Amino acid sequence: MSTNAASTSSDINSLDLLLILLVTVSWGLNYPIMKFVVTSYPPLTFRAFTFTIGCVLLGAYALRSGESLHVPMSERWLAFKLGMPNMVLWHLGLIYGMTLLNSGRAAIVGYTMPVWALLASVLMFKNTLTLRGMMGVFCSLLATFLLARDEMSNFAGQPLGLVCTLAAAMAWGVGNAMMKNCKISISSITLTFWMLMLAAICFIFLALVFEQDRWAWPTWIQFAAILYAGGVTFAISYVAWFRVARKLTPVASGLSIMLVPMIGLIGGYWMLNEVVAVADITALLLILLAMAIVLIPGRKVT
């Protein structure tokens, strides 16, 4: 399966729409689930577990279904370059941001990603930055500013959490732009497997270096969350995500799951009794507006 700039959102079919729904719900609920776990369990170890589980499950599925996991020698460096921003850097910044922010706020900042995908496409692949694109950037930055101001005005605020999450979103945006503008012959399952493998190796190493003194066997509810994150969020949803991301434009692929931060915000309120402030609602609306603004020209181009 090849990725190239000629693919358009007109290739989307009913199965792809169902996969988008699956990704939206599973990733949205993943935010409060992650927040619940990292408040009582080492975050790097949590991520090492989930990446390992996701990699094993996806590898077993690929072998059972006859899917080749071979990556041609000429494409291994490209697969590595795709894996670093899309999986390692995104989740590293996110997991640390999650330890400092509530889950809904982390979801809102994380899903500024489509705007950074647009900017990365302009800077790295010479795409045109339109007026609508600049408006989307402005709305995203304004949303982040509102949340930062609210964090800094709160005695218990954690502006560093915003910085980590925003950096993670930027890394994911760069990876999303790279995903669309590269050519790679391997399937989405194979690519996702090796990305998960790369992330598992990185996070196991980081956990060994920084969290060995905090290791403990997870409780049953922590283990259930780890299984959800590894099995559903990674093994299933990432395959679905990369299938869709390869068909849509770099921005539209992010905008197709624009309800994720809303589900994350509602899930944090419902599952963790997190406070939803005016700044959160305003920032969420600004992010949704930024997504909608940037999506319009993407559809017109196709």
Protein Blocks (a to p, Z undefined) as FASTA:
>chain_A
ZZdfkbcfklpcfklmmmmmmmmmmmmmmmmmmmmmmmmpcfklmmmmmmmmmmmmmmmm
mmmnopafbdcfklmmmmmmmmmmmmmmmmmmmmmmmmmmcfklmmmmmmmmmmmmmmmm
mmmnopacdfklmmmmmmmmmmmmmmmmmmmmpmkbcfklmmmmmmmmmmmmmmmmmmmm
pccfbdfklmmmmmmmmmmmmmmmmmmmmmmmmgccddfklmmmmmmmmmmmmmmmmmmm
mmmmmmmcfklmmmmmmmmmmmmmmmmmmmnopacdfklmmmmmmmmmmmmmmmmmmmmm
ZZ
